[in-house]
């Protein structure tokens, strides 16, 4: 490798990895950006860009040679994500990486209602078995995506009932990740549940969107059958529709509770509220 970088960041072309990479660059931290498409990598001081995908063991191993700590942003949602994660973790171990900081999901478990949370649990288990030191960041639902939940008609639809979710801002997740990456040994073996400052129902999220935008937004509590029917027009594969619907079912079941103090403890500042996020300039 052309540059000595003890820290590697994956997902730097995305929302979360990009935030983390920019913050580290601003602090003068040398880093290696492991990306699928180098042309989309951010141009940051003190970084080198290498190309690799999670499912390419040889490329991943080469990309991680000489690296001590890897920030592993979970891969894009797809049926083979767990297998790709396992390949990458094994490549990291083979390259001599000593620790992984992995972005998991709140309530990750083999029987989680939210189907994709099961993927995260399987990845966590593989990381544990690898012998690598680790820190797991179990993110709640992204607060930043709340505005996208409303359709063109201003209705948020899903079988969430009166359940609540402690949604978290991506900026806060990035702040926690940076704090962990700057002192990884201090957070070794930790699992942090990352949430916002309060748990909100879907009706309350709709009301917050109405207040912030002036556009009327409401919540329609669908039955499970209605939820599948209302999403049929997208033509998405079954596993993806299952994931969409089970997000709301997880809220209804209370699995996206309770509120955590991890953002304040690790990042050193209070977590962002939905009202605060919606008030920010677009």
C-alpha positions in Angstrom: 0.0 0.0 0.0 1.2 3.5 -0.8 0.2 5.0 2.6 0.5 3.8 6.1 -3.0 3.9 7.6 -3.8 1.9 10.7 -7.5 2.7 10.2 -9.8 1.6 7.4 -13.3 2.9 6.7 -15.8 1.1 4.6 -18.9 2.7 3.1 -17.2 6.0 2.7 -19.3 6.7 -0.4 -22.5 6.4 1.7 -24.3 8.5 4.2 -22.8 7.1 7.4 -19.4 6.0 6.3 -18.9 9.3 4.5 -19.8 11.3 7.7 -17.2 9.2 9.7 -14.5 9.6 7.1 -15.0 13.4 6.9 -14.8 13.8 10.6 -11.7 11.7 10.9 -10.0 13.7 8.0 -10.9 17.0 9.8 -9.0 15.6 12.8 -6.0 14.8 10.7 -6.4 11.0 11.1 -4.8 9.0 8.3 -7.2 6.5 6.9 -7.8 4.0 4.1 -11.2 4.2 2.3 -12.3 0.8 1.2 -15.0 1.3 -1.5 -16.7 -0.5 -4.3 -16.3 2.4 -6.7 -13.2 4.6 -6.3 -14.6 7.3 -8.6 -17.3 8.0 -5.9 -14.9 8.2 -3.0 -14.7 11.5 -1.2 -11.5 13.5 -1.8 -10.2 13.9 1.8 -6.8 14.9 3.1 -4.7 12.1 4.6 -6.6 9.3 2.9 -6.0 6.7 0.3 -8.7 4.9 -1.7 -8.7 1.1 -2.4 -11.3 -0.9 -4.2 -12.8 -4.0 -2.7 -16.2 -5.5 -2.1 -17.3 -7.6 0.9 -17.8 -10.7 -1.1 -14.3 -10.6 -2.8 -12.0 -12.2 -0.2 -8.8 -11.6 -2.1 -9.5 -7.9 -2.8 -10.7 -7.3 0.8 -7.6 -9.0 2.2 -5.3 -6.9 0.1 -7.2 -3.7 0.9 -6.8 -4.3 4.6 -3.2 -5.3 4.8 -1.4 -3.2 7.4 -4.7 -2.0 9.0 -5.3 -2.4 12.7 -8.9 -1.2 13.0 -11.8 -1.4 10.5 -15.0 0.5 10.6 -17.4 -1.9 8.9 -20.6 -0.4 7.7 -23.2 -3.1 7.1 -23.6 -3.9 3.5 -26.5 -3.0 1.3 -29.7 -5.0 1.9 -29.7 -8.0 -0.3 -30.3 -11.8 0.1 -26.6 -12.7 0.3 -25.6 -10.0 2.7 -24.6 -12.3 5.6 -22.4 -14.4 3.4 -20.7 -11.3 2.1 -20.2 -10.0 5.6 -18.6 -13.3 6.7 -16.3 -13.3 3.7 -15.1 -9.8 4.6 -14.7 -10.6 8.3 -12.6 -13.6 7.4 -10.5 -11.5 5.0 -9.9 -8.9 7.7 -8.6 -11.6 10.1 -6.4 -13.0 7.4 -5.0 -9.6 6.6 -3.9 -9.1 10.3 -6.7 -6.7 11.3 -7.0 -6.7 15.1 -10.5 -5.1 15.7 -13.7 -4.4 13.9 -16.3 -1.6 14.7 -19.5 -2.9 13.1 -22.7 -1.1 12.5 -25.4 -3.5 13.6 -29.1 -3.0 14.4 -31.0 -2.3 17.6 -32.3 -5.6 19.1 -30.3 -7.8 16.8 -31.3 -11.4 17.5 -32.0 -14.7 15.7 -35.7 -14.3 16.2 -36.0 -10.5 15.8 -39.3 -9.4 14.3 -37.5 -7.1 11.9 -36.1 -9.6 9.4 -32.9 -7.8 8.7 -32.0 -7.5 12.4 -31.5 -11.3 12.1 -28.7 -10.7 9.5 -27.0 -8.3 11.9 -27.1 -10.9 14.7 -25.6 -13.5 12.4 -22.8 -11.1 11.5 -22.2 -10.2 15.1 -21.9 -13.9 15.9 -19.4 -14.5 13.1 -17.3 -11.5 14.3 -17.3 -12.9 17.8 -16.1 -16.3 16.5 -13.4 -14.8 14.4 -11.3 -13.9 17.4 -11.1 -10.2 16.4 -11.7 -7.5 19.0 -14.9 -5.8 18.3 -17.3 -3.0 19.1 -20.9 -3.2 17.9 -23.0 -0.1 17.2 -26.6 -1.2 17.3 -28.4 1.6 15.5 -32.1 2.2 15.9 -34.1 3.2 12.8 -32.6 6.2 11.1 -34.3 9.4 12.1 -33.2 10.9 8.8 -35.4 8.5 6.9 -38.6 9.5 8.7 -39.6 12.1 6.1 -39.3 9.5 3.4 -41.9 7.2 5.1 -44.7 9.4 4.0 -46.2 8.7 0.6 -47.0 11.4 -2.0 -50.5 11.6 -0.4 -48.9 12.5 3.0 -49.7 9.2 4.6 -47.3 7.0 6.5 -48.7 3.4 6.2 -47.7 0.3 8.1 -48.8 -2.1 10.9 -47.1 -0.3 13.7 -50.2 0.2 15.9 -49.4 2.5 18.8 -45.8 1.2 19.1 -42.8 3.4 19.5 -39.3 3.6 18.1 -36.4 5.5 19.6 -35.2 6.7 16.1 -31.6 8.0 15.9 -29.9 10.6 13.8 -27.1 9.5 11.5 -25.0 12.4 12.6 -25.2 11.1 16.2 -24.2 7.6 15.0 -21.2 9.0 13.2 -20.2 11.0 16.2 -20.3 7.8 18.3 -18.3 5.9 15.7 -15.6 8.5 15.5 -15.3 8.5 19.3 -14.9 4.8 19.3 -12.4 4.8 16.4 -10.2 7.4 18.1 -9.9 5.2 21.2 -10.9 1.7 20.1 -9.3 -0.2 22.9 -11.4 1.8 25.4 -14.5 0.4 23.8 -13.4 -3.2 23.1 -16.1 -5.7 23.5 -18.8 -3.1 24.0 -22.2 -3.2 22.4 -23.9 0.3 22.2 -27.6 0.7 21.6 -27.8 4.0 19.7 -31.1 5.9 20.0 -32.5 9.4 19.9 -33.7 11.2 23.1 -37.3 9.8 23.0 -39.4 7.0 21.7 -42.0 8.2 19.2 -45.1 6.6 17.8 -45.8 6.8 14.1 -48.6 9.2 14.7 -46.2 11.4 16.7 -43.7 11.3 13.8 -46.4 12.3 11.4 -47.4 15.2 13.6 -43.7 16.3 13.8 -43.5 16.2 10.0 -46.7 18.3 9.7 -45.3 20.9 12.2 -42.0 21.1 10.5 -43.1 21.3 6.9 -46.7 22.6 7.0 -47.7 19.7 4.8 -50.4 17.5 6.5 -49.0 14.1 7.3 -51.0 11.3 8.9 -50.4 7.8 10.0 -52.6 4.9 8.8 -52.3 1.7 10.9 -52.5 -1.1 8.4 -53.2 -4.7 9.0 -50.5 -7.1 7.8 -52.5 -8.0 4.7 -53.1 -4.4 3.9 -49.4 -3.6 4.3 -48.4 -6.3 1.8 -51.1 -5.1 -0.6 -50.1 -1.5 -0.4 -46.6 -2.3 -1.3 -47.3 -4.8 -4.1 -47.1 -2.1 -6.8 -43.4 -1.6 -6.2 -42.6 -5.0 -7.6 -40.0 -5.6 -5.0 -38.8 -9.2 -4.2 -40.5 -10.9 -1.3 -37.6 -10.7 1.1 -37.5 -6.9 0.7 -41.2 -6.5 1.2 -40.9 -8.8 4.3 -38.3 -6.4 5.6 -40.4 -3.3 5.0 -43.5 -4.7 6.7 -41.5 -6.2 9.6 -40.0 -2.8 10.4 -43.5 -1.7 11.4 -44.3 -4.9 13.2 -41.1 -4.5 15.2 -42.3 -1.1 16.3 -45.7 -2.5 17.2 -44.1 -5.3 19.3 -41.9 -2.8 21.3 -38.6 -4.2 20.0 -37.3 -0.7 19.1 -37.4 0.4 22.7 -36.1 1.6 25.1 -34.2 4.9 24.9 -30.5 4.6 25.5 -28.0 7.1 26.9 -25.1 5.7 24.7 -24.9 8.7 22.4 -24.5 11.1 25.3 -22.0 8.9 27.0 -19.8 8.0 24.0 -20.2 11.0 21.7 -20.3 13.5 24.7 -23.4 15.4 23.6 -27.2 14.8 23.9 -28.8 12.9 21.0 -30.7 14.9 18.3 -34.4 15.0 18.6 -36.7 14.6 15.5 -37.9 18.2 15.8 -34.2 19.4 15.8 -33.4 17.3 12.8 -36.4 18.5 10.8 -35.6 22.1 11.6 -32.1 21.9 10.0 -31.7 23.5 6.6 -32.2 21.0 3.7 
